[in-house]
Amino acid sequence: MFDRIGEIEMIGDMVSTQETYGKTLVELGVKNKDIFALEADLMRCSGSKLFQDRYPDRHIQVGIAEQNLVGVAAGLAAMGRIPYASTFANFLTQRACDQIVMSLAYNNFNVKLVGSYAGITSGNNGGTHIAVCDIAITRSIPNMKVLDPGDSNEFRQAIIATSKDEGPTYIRQANGPMKTIFDNSHKFEIGKGYKFGNGKDITLISAGITTSLAMDALVALEKDNIKARIVHLPTLKPADSVLIIECAKATGALLTIENHSIFGGLGGLVSEIVSKNYPVIIDNIGLNDTWGLNAPFNFQLEYFGFTVENIIKKSKKLISRK
Amino acid sequence: MDRKIEKLKKIANKIRINTFHSITKAGGGHYGGCLSLSEILTVLYFDSMNLDPKKLKDDSRDRFILSKGHGGPALYATLSARGYIPLSSLDELDVPLSKFPKHIDRLKLDAIDVSSGALGQGLSIAVGMAISLKQQKKSNNVYIVLGDGECNSGQVWEAAMAASKYHLNNIIAIIDNNTYQLDGPTKTIMPLEPIEEKWKAFGWKTFNSDGHNIELLIETINKAKEEKSKPAIIIANTTKGKGISFMENATYWHAGTLSKEQLNQCLIELERLK
């Protein structure tokens, strides 16, 4: 079962983030006896069972009690341990918001929160299960870092990087399978944005599952003779403002694409950065002041405009307004 | 033994007096819930807990969480009496940007293990600490003082279940059961009785003590330490505002400011404690 631990997935592969999470925690847990995994009765959704099988004394199950989940993680961190506490992104950041603020962030404890089934990847579970404001919540909390990796390889690297980093961090975990878009040459660093392409007409800014879509759109735009570039922001806080400003200057138009409300997430942070430094025209694709749907993931992608066609349409409109 | 108890009684009175003066100098504050803590904190810091003010971050020390974070001034007075901080630092309570906010902050003061203030969260943190210690087969204990009012909070009971599930006999919790909270008597705000039966039902070993009787507190905590399989909780029955007659069991004095006449009366009453 563990023979593939540490292997890099191939580009184009569809990979379960659950498998990645479990394997990566085991990979870390072998070397680092301070790694703990905590669950609130959604272990099968995060994938930490692999870690539980290997290290039962470092796997804590608190039941459906998210506030206690975060508090227990804080206590482990107070003792110098490195807890990864997981449950659905919405329950974690909404039910346990005060515990994240007070028990974790105010104490600046070294806890890693993993919000599974992020955004519309929750799929057919309905609106109660779809986190639309988890980034807005966590991003506004002092001391917190916020990550939304673009594929399983980057998710794996993000888990490893956070284990070596100090301080409270929120990591989004899409409900897999996720399309692999990064190979071995991709080196994830907390706080770093990644640019793909050098087009000067428009910048597509994405994070998490939307970067794969932006890459498809980049090719399609090229066919329409629109020269675009992508800024992939797996770290939403601290965001790579240098790269964002550089691309605002180079292209004069930004289109953000996010699996989240357009308020307070990627669209919000990009607007905050460019409006203070180099104002350019911006549009957003994301959930516009609304809930997720009781519909399959692919249906929701279409419904909320996470399509190549919508990116082309919005890009053309933005370019015409420059 | 008698000499030791007499000495601790004197220390508790000193802590009560210093707590009062520091809150008063700050212009008022949480007199009630601080004055009910004097004996509990004295026994913890001068008898029960394994600690050394000279080895602040020694890994073998017992950990302490003051979950009722508004008891900060009482804890500062205790830390001062125990030699962690100078007596003069009690004058810095609530001074802008000082190390001594009324709700304790671990990032400001090294002697604090956990910041608190948002009630109901401390026991979960104690559970995490205790799990860590047990997993490493260490013998340190985790001590926590909760307010009775904060047991209104659902998270306390989530943590109580978890402590029982993981057989955390290295947690010794003490409830400062002063029977009052900000808006009034606990029994009218949200009745907690039968509180001991509640904790028993959640799988804890329970004890009862007069929270102002030093000899009894020591004896009860020693019994709690001997518990081998369950987390232990001591319901320490206290008087809110203990030591100042008009503050005792008076809702207003959860937090308040003294008039000049009241202050004079307080000084006379505190003089009798010396």
Interface residues (C-beta under 8 A of the other chain):
Chain A: D57 R58 I60 V62 G63 A65 Q67 N68 V70 G71 V72 A73 A74 G75 L76 A77 A78 M79 G80 R81 P83 D98 Q99 V101 M102 S103 Y106 N107 N108
Chain B: R63 D105 R106 L107 D113 V114 S115 G117 A118 Q121 L123 S124 I125 A126 V127 G128 M129 A130 I131 S132 L133 Q135 G154 Q155 E158 A159 M161 A162 Y166
